[in-house]
Amino acid sequence: MPMSMPARSHVARDLWRLLEPIHAVVYFAPEPLEEFRAVGYRGFWMGYFAGRAAPLGPVGAEVVHALFYNFTHERVSRAVPAAWGFAPPSEALKARARGSSRALSRALGHAADGAAVARAAELATRAARSAPLEGRALFAANRSLPVPDEPLARLWHAATLLREHRGDAHVAALLAAGIGGRESHVLHAIASGIPRDVYTPARDFDDAEWTARRESLHERGLVSGDQLSPRGRRLTTGVEERTDQLAATAYDTLTTSERDELARLLRPLTRAVVREGDIPLDNPMGLNLRESLDRRHQDSRT
């Protein structure tokens, strides 16, 4: 029996929260950063943009700015296309794969070679390979890469595919709602109560831009004082629901029992990754992870 729309959205959001930390070691764990430095990339941001953009080939700043959506063009252009002069995309792909596998192996210990990882990788890969490509450029670029043979690497690869599949959907939902990439940060901060200064180092916001973006949201009736207006709440809820609905298409190939099994297998793996402490819990990504961890902890007691 097909899932109802609310059930599909619930599955997509829960699995995203479980898969995101597995993917995110590539940004925060020391091993991927070491691998990026070893092939020649200079500084965190060059490694970040080179690693995430590498499936697209040696693209320039315009393409990366368009697809990543929420960085300033100036930030992107300091990293690409200059990165390809230090090491080509093929080396970035190898570096991110090596580093992520090393990081996950450290976090998971003996479980890294266990049956749970192999089975989770099998299910997640099947979902990722079945997900629709249309309108999802960053996902499609990652989808074109070979599937790794080793189970731990395959799990990271599948988590990355499903993460970018959802990310492309989220950009589409924001665009349809008329929310630009920079505005989306301000809207999310107001909606979730995240302090503005969390975004300063990660997304290059200064006081002038933050104030201007906030005023624009106010003029459109989405913000009232320090909170979202009723219209703003409806818009943000709609964006999240649409993102979940579009992301859920990746999991239609799995049966209900397989989706439940994937979530069950991922929970201890995700806890182990987050407990390792590489992913900071005081940034926007980390705060989402904190919420999901708290929720899973409550679920484990019931």
HUDAWO-V809992 format. One record per pair of residues at least 4 apart in sequence whose C-alpha atoms are under 8 Angstrom apart, sorted by the first residue. I is the first residue (numbers start at 0). GAP is how many residues later the second one is. D is the distance in Angstrom with one decimal. If there is no record, write none. Layout:
i;gap;d
I;GAP;D
I;GAP;D
This chain:
i;gap;d
2;4;5.9
2;5;5.9
3;4;6.2
4;4;6.2
4;240;7.2
5;4;6.1
6;4;6.2
7;4;6.2
7;236;7.7
7;237;6.7
7;240;5.7
8;4;6.2
8;232;6.9
8;235;4.7
8;236;5.2
8;238;7.9
8;239;6.1
9;4;6.1
9;234;7.5
10;4;6.1
10;237;7.0
10;248;7.7
11;4;6.1
11;232;5.7
11;233;7.5
11;235;6.0
11;236;4.8
11;239;7.5
12;4;6.3
12;231;6.1
13;4;6.4
13;249;7.8
14;4;6.0
14;248;6.3
15;4;5.7
15;146;7.8
15;147;7.0
16;4;7.4
16;271;7.7
16;272;6.6
16;275;6.2
17;4;7.6
17;245;7.3
17;248;6.3
17;249;6.5
17;252;6.0
17;274;7.9
18;4;6.5
18;140;5.5
18;144;7.5
18;247;7.4
18;251;7.3
19;4;5.9
19;139;6.9
19;143;6.7
20;4;6.5
20;249;6.3
20;252;6.8
20;253;6.8
20;258;7.6
20;268;7.4
21;82;7.4
21;134;6.3
21;137;6.6
21;248;6.5
21;251;6.9
22;77;8.0
22;133;5.8
22;134;7.9
22;136;5.5
22;137;5.4
22;140;7.5
23;4;6.7
23;255;7.4
24;4;5.0
24;7;7.7
24;75;6.1
24;78;6.6
24;79;7.4
24;253;7.3
24;254;7.0
25;6;5.5
25;7;7.7
25;70;6.4
25;73;6.9
25;74;5.3
26;5;7.3
26;6;7.6
26;21;6.6
27;4;7.9
27;5;7.8
27;250;5.7
27;251;5.5
27;252;7.8
28;4;7.0
28;71;7.9
28;74;6.2
28;249;5.1
28;250;7.1
29;4;6.1
29;73;7.5
29;248;7.8
30;4;6.3
30;68;4.7
30;69;6.9
30;71;6.3
30;72;5.7
31;4;6.2
31;63;6.7
31;64;5.6
31;65;7.9
31;66;7.1
31;67;3.7
31;68;5.7
31;70;7.9
31;71;7.4
32;4;6.2
32;11;7.0
32;14;7.1
32;66;7.3
33;4;6.1
33;65;7.4
34;4;6.5
34;60;5.1
34;61;7.0
34;63;7.2
34;64;5.8
35;4;6.6
35;5;5.6
35;11;5.6
35;15;8.0
35;56;6.9
35;59;5.7
35;60;7.2
36;4;5.1
36;5;6.4
36;6;7.5
36;10;7.5
38;47;7.7
38;48;6.3
38;52;6.9
38;53;7.6
38;56;7.3
39;46;5.4
39;47;6.2
40;5;6.0
40;6;5.7
40;42;6.5
40;45;6.1
40;46;7.0
41;4;5.9
41;5;7.0
42;4;6.6
43;4;6.1
44;4;6.1
44;34;6.7
45;4;5.9
45;32;7.8
45;33;4.7
45;34;7.4
45;37;6.3
46;4;5.8
46;45;7.9
47;4;6.1
48;4;5.7
48;27;7.3
48;30;6.6
48;31;7.2
49;4;5.6
49;29;7.5
49;30;7.2
49;33;6.3
49;34;7.7
49;39;7.0
49;42;6.2
50;38;7.7
50;41;5.2
50;42;6.3
50;44;7.8
50;45;6.1
52;4;7.3
52;6;7.7
52;11;6.7
52;36;8.0
53;4;6.9
53;35;4.6
53;36;7.1
53;38;6.2
53;39;6.2
54;34;7.1
54;38;7.3
54;83;7.9
54;86;5.2
54;87;5.5
54;89;7.9
54;90;7.3
55;82;7.3
55;85;5.5
55;86;7.8
56;32;5.8
57;23;7.0
57;26;6.4
57;30;7.1
57;31;6.2
58;4;6.4
58;5;7.2
58;21;7.5
58;22;6.5
59;4;6.7
59;17;7.7
59;20;5.7
59;21;4.8
60;4;5.8
60;12;7.1
60;15;5.7
60;16;5.0
60;18;8.0
60;19;5.5
60;20;6.4
61;4;6.1
61;11;7.5
62;4;6.3
63;4;5.8
63;5;8.0
63;12;7.1
64;4;5.7
64;5;7.6
64;6;6.6
64;7;7.3
64;8;5.9
64;11;6.3
66;70;7.7
66;71;6.9
66;101;7.8
68;102;7.1
68;111;7.8
68;112;5.1
68;113;7.9
69;110;7.7
69;111;4.0
69;112;5.2
69;114;7.6
69;115;7.7
69;133;7.8
70;4;6.6
70;5;6.9
70;110;7.3
70;111;7.1
70;132;6.0
70;133;7.9
71;4;6.6
71;110;7.8
71;131;7.4
71;132;7.4
72;4;6.0
73;4;6.4
74;4;7.2
74;129;7.8
75;4;6.3
76;4;7.0
77;4;7.3
78;4;5.7
79;4;7.1
80;4;7.6
81;4;7.3
82;4;6.5
82;5;7.6
83;4;4.7
83;5;6.7
86;4;6.1
86;5;7.0
87;4;6.7
88;4;6.2
89;4;6.5
90;4;6.1
91;4;6.1
92;4;6.2
93;4;6.1
94;4;6.0
95;4;5.9
96;4;6.2
96;56;6.9
97;4;6.2
98;4;6.1
99;4;6.1
99;53;7.7
99;56;7.2
100;4;6.0
100;51;6.4
100;52;5.6
100;55;7.4
101;4;6.3
102;4;6.3
103;4;5.9
103;8;7.3
103;48;7.6
103;169;7.0
104;4;5.7
104;7;5.4
104;47;7.7
106;165;6.0
106;166;5.3
106;169;5.9
107;4;5.2
107;161;6.7
107;164;6.0
107;165;6.8
109;4;7.0
110;5;7.6
110;6;7.2
111;5;6.4
111;40;6.4
112;4;6.9
112;5;7.8
112;38;7.8
112;39;7.4
113;4;6.7
114;4;6.1
115;4;6.0
115;149;6.0
116;4;5.9
116;34;6.5
116;35;6.4
116;38;7.1
116;148;7.6
117;4;6.2
117;33;5.0
117;34;7.1
117;37;7.7
118;4;6.3
118;146;8.0
119;4;6.0
119;35;6.9
119;142;5.7
119;145;6.1
119;146;6.8
120;4;5.8
120;30;6.1
120;31;7.2
120;33;5.8
120;34;4.2
120;35;8.0
120;37;6.9
121;4;6.2
121;33;7.7
122;4;6.3
122;131;7.7
122;135;7.3
122;139;6.5
123;4;6.1
123;31;7.0
123;34;5.6
123;35;7.1
123;138;7.3
124;4;5.9
124;29;7.3
124;30;7.2
124;32;7.9
124;33;4.9
125;4;6.3
125;127;7.6
125;128;7.9
126;4;6.4
126;123;5.3
126;124;5.3
126;125;7.6
126;126;6.2
126;127;6.7
127;30;6.0
127;33;5.9
127;34;5.6
127;122;6.0
127;123;7.9
128;14;7.1
129;120;6.1
129;121;8.0
129;123;6.7
130;34;7.7
130;118;6.1
130;119;4.1
130;120;7.5
131;117;7.2
131;118;7.1
132;4;7.5
132;6;7.2
132;7;5.7
134;33;7.8
135;4;6.0
135;29;6.6
135;32;5.3
135;33;7.2
136;4;6.2
136;31;7.3
137;4;6.5
137;26;6.2
137;27;7.5
137;30;6.8
138;4;6.0
138;22;5.9
138;23;7.7
138;25;5.0
138;26;4.9
138;29;7.0
139;4;6.3
140;4;7.2
141;18;7.9
141;19;6.2
142;18;6.5
146;7;6.4
146;10;7.2
147;5;6.0
147;6;5.0
147;9;7.5
148;4;7.4
148;5;6.5
149;4;6.0
150;4;6.1
151;4;6.4
152;4;6.1
153;4;6.1
154;4;6.1
155;4;6.1
156;4;6.3
157;4;6.2
158;4;6.0
159;4;6.1
160;4;6.0
161;4;6.2
161;88;7.5
162;4;6.1
163;4;6.0
164;4;6.5
164;82;6.7
165;4;6.2
165;77;6.9
165;78;7.8
165;80;7.3
165;81;4.9
166;4;6.3
167;4;6.3
168;4;6.2
168;74;5.5
168;77;6.0
168;78;6.6
169;4;6.2
169;69;7.4
169;70;7.6
169;72;7.8
169;73;5.0
170;4;6.1
171;4;6.1
172;4;6.2
172;66;5.5
172;67;8.0
172;69;6.3
172;70;6.2
173;4;6.2
173;5;5.1
173;6;6.9
173;7;7.9
173;10;7.7
173;65;6.3
174;4;5.7
174;5;6.6
176;58;7.2
176;62;7.1
178;4;6.1
178;5;6.1
179;4;6.0
180;4;7.1
181;4;7.1
181;31;7.6
182;4;6.1
182;30;5.8
182;31;7.6
182;34;7.7
183;4;6.0
184;4;6.1
184;14;7.8
185;4;6.3
185;10;7.8
185;24;7.1
185;27;6.9
185;28;6.5
186;4;6.1
186;27;7.8
186;30;7.7
186;41;8.0
187;4;6.0
187;6;7.8
188;4;5.5
188;5;4.7
188;6;6.7
188;7;6.7
189;4;6.8
189;36;6.8
189;37;5.9
189;38;6.6
190;36;6.8
190;37;6.2
190;42;7.7
193;4;7.2
193;90;7.4
194;4;7.9
195;4;7.1
196;4;7.8
197;4;7.4
197;84;7.4
197;85;5.9
197;86;7.5
198;4;5.4
198;5;7.0
198;6;6.5
198;84;7.7
198;85;8.0
199;4;5.1
199;5;4.8
199;6;6.7
200;4;7.6
204;4;6.2
204;5;6.1
205;4;6.2
206;4;6.0
207;4;6.1
208;4;6.1
209;4;6.1
210;4;6.0
211;4;6.2
212;4;6.4
213;4;6.2
213;9;7.8
214;4;6.1
215;4;6.4
216;4;6.5
216;5;5.4
216;6;5.8
217;4;5.6
217;5;4.6
217;6;6.4
220;8;6.8
220;10;6.8
220;11;7.1
221;6;5.9
221;7;5.3
221;8;7.5
221;9;5.6
221;10;3.9
221;11;7.6
221;13;8.0
222;4;5.9
222;5;4.4
222;6;4.9
222;9;6.2
223;4;5.7
223;5;5.2
227;4;5.1
227;5;5.8
228;4;6.2
229;4;6.3
230;4;6.2
231;4;6.2
232;4;6.0
233;4;6.0
234;4;6.2
235;4;6.3
236;4;6.1
237;4;6.0
238;4;6.1
239;4;6.2
240;4;6.2
241;4;6.2
242;4;6.0
243;4;5.9
244;4;7.1
247;4;6.9
250;8;7.4
253;4;5.6
253;5;6.0
254;4;6.2
255;4;6.2
256;4;6.0
257;4;6.0
258;4;6.4
259;4;6.2
260;4;6.1
261;4;6.1
262;4;6.2
263;4;7.8
264;4;7.2
265;4;5.9
266;4;6.2
266;29;7.9
267;4;6.2
268;4;6.3
269;4;6.2
270;4;5.9
270;22;7.4
271;4;6.3
272;4;7.5
273;4;7.1
273;5;6.5
278;7;6.6
279;6;5.6
280;4;7.4
280;5;3.8
280;6;5.4
280;8;7.2
280;9;6.4
281;4;5.8
281;5;6.1
282;4;6.0
283;4;6.5
284;4;6.4
285;4;6.1
286;4;6.3
287;4;6.4
288;4;6.0
289;4;6.1
290;4;6.2
291;4;6.1
292;4;6.1
293;4;6.3
294;4;6.2
295;4;6.1
296;4;6.7
297;4;6.7
